[in-house]
Amino acid sequence: MKIKSLAALAASTALLAPMAMAADMADSMTLVSWGGAYQKSQVNAYSEPYMAMHPDVEVVWDESSAEAVAKLRAMNEAGNVTWDLVDVVAADAIRLCDEGLAMEYDPDDLLAAAPDGTSAGDDFGDLIVSDCFIPQIVYSTAFGYRTDLVGDTPPDDICDVFDLETYPGKRSLEKRPINNMEWALLCDGVAKDEVYDVLATPEGQEKALAKLGTIKDSVIWWSAGADTPQLLADGEIVMGSTYNGRLFSVIEEQKQPVAMLWDAQVFDLDGWIIPAGLPADRLARVKDFVMFATDTQRLADQAKYISYGPARASSAPLVGKHADLGIDMAPHMPTDPNNAKNTFLYNYEFWADYRDDIDAKFQAWLAQ
């Protein structure tokens, strides 16, 4: 149940019960996210409005989402889970749920219904890909490139990333196998609908690594989503992958000479998990925050600050202009028809099953 404002509580003695509930809620939360423009959008849309309603609550942000699985495993093993709510990609949510490290939930109990009464379960629909995953946004991993470093023929095909002759210079790729392996197979002639069948085999994994090996000496490997935008802004790379919202920031907010390469953008989901086994007072506070932060208006509000599509169907019609720039956000969404002509659909279950094995192989290859 949401905590009412003090003014509302004073207006009716019938609301004294929620006041009592407030005493049972922790007065602080540690929220884990990704840093950069994305976390800033969460602060603007979620935590600052929540703290304005609850000025006695302290919100601490941790930027460790890229290491969430390993850190939650370690915390659980030590019996000391210090995080209250963790932002993760869908595949990591599935892994954490399977390992019992994330709390299962009923969306119609934990999350607010849509303004028209549609249940949360129906409003989020198929985007609830795990019993523990609370969706927030649809985003994509795509490439940005320096418009002043690509000559008269800008890249328009994902395989241009592997073309060092036409587009010489450094690239940036994420320091993990996900997405890189898929792009490598696509550009080595594997049909889109066969990529995961091939990647499931040792031979397919070697094939992907061999293709990546053709540009390995020209790659700067990134771990934080803010790395590629900074490398592009500094002119240290000609093109690089990152989350589309980070590229929106460097293009539209920073006005850098950067443009989008949408071809074979990889659609993905991002959302919250609640660590399993939180003490009652911390869990009560987190549930109150999640009810607020995932409602229809709040998810639409996040799209005012970053070009990620809200995960609720009822939020989409509320997406309008950027809060500061005043530009229409719809054309910057990965789901816009002009941007989604050739998308690659990320396979959550594949990576939940194969991530540890392929990651070990990938990291060993990187070290060679």
N, C-alpha and C positions, 0 to 999 in steps of 0.2 A: 504493500500500500504506500502511496506517495505521502510524504510529510506535507501538511498544509502550511501556508504562511502563518506567522504568529497572529496577523490581523484576522485571518479567517478563523483561526482557532478561538480567538477571543470573542468572535461573533456568535459562537454557538457552543454551549456546554456539551452538546452531543458529540463534539469532535475532540473531547478530551482523551479518548482512547488512542488516536494517532499520536498525541503529544506524549503519552506514556511509551508508545512504541519507539519514539525518537531516542529515548534514554537507553534503549536496548541496541541502538545502532552505533557502530564505531564512528569516531569523529574524524577519521582520516582514511584515505584510500591510496594505494600505490597502483597506478595504471601503467601498463607497459605498451609501448607502441614503437614506431619506426623513426621518430625524429623528423626533422625537415618540414617541408610544406604540408605533408600529410598530417603529421601530429599537430601542426599549427591549426589545420582545419578542424581537427577534433577539439582542440582547446576552445576555438571560437564558437563552434556549434554546440558542443556538449558540456565541457567542464566549467567554462566561465558562466554560462547561464545557470547551471546547477549550483555553483558556489554562490551566485547572487541570490538564489532562493534559500540557500543554506549557508550563511556566512560563517558558521562555526565549524564547517567541515573543511579539512585540509586535503588537497589533492596533490600528490607527488607523482611526477611522470618519470618513467624509466624508458630508455631508448634501446632496449635489448631484444626486441621482437625477432630479429634475425637469428638469435640464439635461444629462442624460447623453449624449444624441445629439450635441448641439452640442459639448460638451466633448471627447468622444472623437474627433470629427472633427478638432477643433483639435489635440489631442494627437498624433493620427496624422500630421497634416500636418507638425507640428513634429518628428516622430520621437522623441517623449518621452512615452510612456504611463506615467503614474505610478500609475494605479489597477490593483489586482490582481483585484478581483471587484466587479461592479456589479449592484445590484438595479434592475430595470427592469420596466415593464409589458410585456405580451406584444407589443403592436404595435411598441413601440420595439425590442424584441429582434429582431423580424422585419426592421426597417429596418437595424439594425446588422449583422445577419447578411448581408443582401442587399448591403450596402456593403463587406463583408469586414473589418469592424471588430470582429467578435465571432468567437470560435473555435467551429468546428463540433466536435461530440463524439458519441461512441457511448454512449448511456445505460447500456448493460450493462457498459461498461468503466469509466466515470467514477463511476457511482452504485452504492450498495450494493443488493443484492437485499433483498426483504422477508424477515422472519423465517421464513416458511414456504417460502422458496426461490423465490418468484415473482420473475422478473427485474424489474429497475428499469423497463425499457421497458414491460412489461406493467402494472406497478404504477401508473405515471404515466399510461399509456395516451394518450388523445387530448389530454391537457393539454400534451404536448410539441408545441407548435404551430409550432416552428421547429427546425432542426438545431442551433441555437446556444442555445436557451432551456432553462434548467433550472428547472422549476416549483417554487414553494414553497407558494403559497396561492391559494385562491379568495376573492375579496373583492367587494364591490360599492361603487359610489358611490351614495349615497342622501342624503336630507334629514333634518336634525334641526330641531326647532322649539321655541321657548320656550312651555311649557305655560301660563305666566301672561300671555302676550301674544296669545293667539289666541281669546280669548272662550270661549263655551260650545260652539262647534262646531269642534273641532280639525281641521286639514287631513288629508284621507285620500286625496286624488287629486293626482297630479303636477301637474295644471293649476292647482291652488290656488296654486302658486308664481307664476303669472301673474295671479292675482286680487288686485289691489291694493285693490279696494273692500272685499272681505270681510276681507282680511288686510293692512291697511296697515302700512307700515314697511319697513325695509331687509332685503334678502336678500343672501346671499353666493353667488357662483358662481365656479368656477375660471376663471382667466384663460387659457383656451384653448378651441378650438371643440368638442373631444371631449365628448360627453354633452350639453352645452348645446344643440348643434344638433339632436340627436336629440329631446330633450325639447321643444324649440320646435316641431318639425314635428309631433310627436304631439299637441301642444296647439293646433295650427293645423289639425287635422282629417286628417292623413295617417295611413293605416292602419299598424299596427306592422310588418307584413311588407313595406311599400313604402317605409319610411323611407330606406333606403340607396340605392334606385333613384332616389328624388327628390333625395337629397343629392348624388348624383353629377352633377347638372346645375347649371349656373350659376343657372338660375331657382329650383331648389330651395334652393340656398345663400342666395340673396337672400330667399327666403320665410322661411327659418329666422332670418336676421339681422333681418328686419322684425318677427318675433314677439318676438325678444329685445329689440328696440328699444322694445317697449311697457313694459318694466320697467327699461330701461337706467339711467335716472336714480335708480332705487332699489336698485342693485346695488353691493355692495362686492366687488371682484374679488380672489380669493386665488391665491397661488402655492404656498404650503406647506400640507400637509394639516392642520397644527396650527392654522391661522388660524381656520377656522370654529368649532371647539370653543371657542376663546378668545373670539371675537366673541359666541357664544351665552352663554358664561359671564358675559361683561360686560354682556349685555343690549343690545348695540349692533345686533343684527339680530333679526328675528322668526323667520326660517328661513334655512337655508343648506345647501349641499351639501358633502360631504366623504366620506372613506372610512368605511365602517360601523364599523370598529374604533376610529376616532377618536371617533365618537359614543358607542360603548359606554363608552369611557373617561370622557367628560364626564358621562354619565348614571349609570353604576354605580360608578365609582371616585370621581368628584368630587361626586356626588349633587347636580348642578345641576338646575334645573327644566326639563329638556329631554326630549323624546320623539322617537321615530323615525317618519318617514314612509317606509314601505317601498315604496309604489306606484311602479312603473316603475324600481325600483332597477336599475342597470346592472351585470350580472355581468362580472367581468374576472379576469385572471390576473396574478400578479406572480411574479417569480423572478430568478435570477441569469443573467448572461452573464459569460464570461471574455474580457477583451480579447484580440484577436489579437496574436500576436507577442511574448508575454512572454518574458523570459530564462528559461533552463531552471530555475534555482534558484527563481525566484518562481513559475513554473508548477507545479513540484513541490509547493511549499507549498500553493498554492491548491487543487490537486487533492486533497491530503490533507484539507484543511479541508472541501471540498465533499462528499467521501465521507462525512465525519462529519455535517455540518450538514444533509444532506438525507436521512438515513436515517429509517426508520419512526418511531423513538422521538423523534428531535429535532423532526420536523415536528409530531408530536402534542404535544410539550412546548410549542411556540410557542403553541398554542391555549389553554394555561393562562393566558396573559397578554393575549391579544387575540382578538376574536371573528372570526377569519378561518379558513375551512375549510382543513385541510391538503390538499396536492395529491396525496398518495399514498393510494390506496384502503386500504392496510394501516394507515394512521395513523388513519383515521376512528373505528374502534372504540375507540381508546385515548384519545380526547378525553373529558375528564371535567369536573372542577370547576376554577374559577379558583384559581390558586395562592395568592392572598392573600384574596380575598373569600369563597371557599368556595361560590360559586353555580354551578349547572349551566350550562355554556357552550352546550350545544346550542340552547336557544331564542334565543340571541343571534346565531346564525350566519345569514348571508344565505340559506343553502340550507334553513333550517328551513321546513317546509311552510306555517306560518302567516305567514311573512315573504315567501315566494316565490309568492304568489298571482298577482301580475302583475309579471313581471320583463321586462327588456329585454336581449336578448343582444347584446353588443358584437361588432362585426364587425372583427376584427383586420386582415384582409387589406385591407378598404376603407381603413382609416386608414393602413396602411403605404403604400398607393398614393397617397392623396389628402392626407395630412397636411400636407406642405409648402405646397401650393397653397392649401388651405382655411385653414391657419393664417395665411398672409400676408394673405388677404382678411379674416379675423377681426380680426387686429391692426390693420389699416387702419381697419376699422369702429370698433374701440374708440377709436382716436385721433380720430375725427370729433367 
